[in-house]
Amino acid sequence: MTKNMLRRHYLLDPWRDSFVTALRMHRVSGRRIGDALAQVDAHCADGGEEPELAFGDPVDYATKVAEEVRPADRTPSPSPLRAGLLGLGVLLGVLMLLSGVAGLASGGPAVLSVGNVVGAAIGTASAVVLAGAASVLQGQRRWTRWFMVVCCLTMGGMTWSMTAWTSTAIELGSWLSVAVAVVLLGATWASPWATRPERVVDPLTGGDSMPVPRWSVIVMRWFLPVTLAGVVLLILLVPVP
């Protein structure tokens, strides 16, 4: 049972999942992706072939399909400004919530260190860079490598800054810090930009050709709020020596 839980699960199959992911990286609309999937399915059904034999590598074939897609059938490029504001809202919200709760637990003010501020700036800059790169690196392999490099550098920079610079940068009332954090986190959590991607439309039925399991949507939507709630309870219930 444990082995089955840890086994990788596919929405359709390995080839089609990679094909759809690569088309998304090329900003192809959900309706056009549905058309491309339907053509693959029809060809494989008529010829009795597997897609990897008929079309080759899914990423390479997706690149070929994307080159023929009209501008009207592409999704808008991610906005670096909006990504930066979203990242800043989440990072500041988390930092202010935890510092505010820590202040309430200790009876003191909420304190943000210089490292906290610098770390939030690094995370915000990373979100801007990734959003800008997404419109340039239109290919799954290149994007994956770039994404991993930027994430590693970001995590390293944030960790180092928060560890190295511990002097106080901002001090404010604990309840005020918590209130501002709730507003920031609520605004970013409710942002339409943070919701699930455009669905893949079946051209015959109009339904979703690649339905995402409901549990995965719930996990993505509620992971941060539930995690923060657990950390807040831990801070309030476990006394700091």
Order of alpha helices (4+ residues) and beta strands (2+ residues): alpha-alpha-alpha-alpha-alpha-alpha-beta-alpha-alpha-beta-alpha-alpha
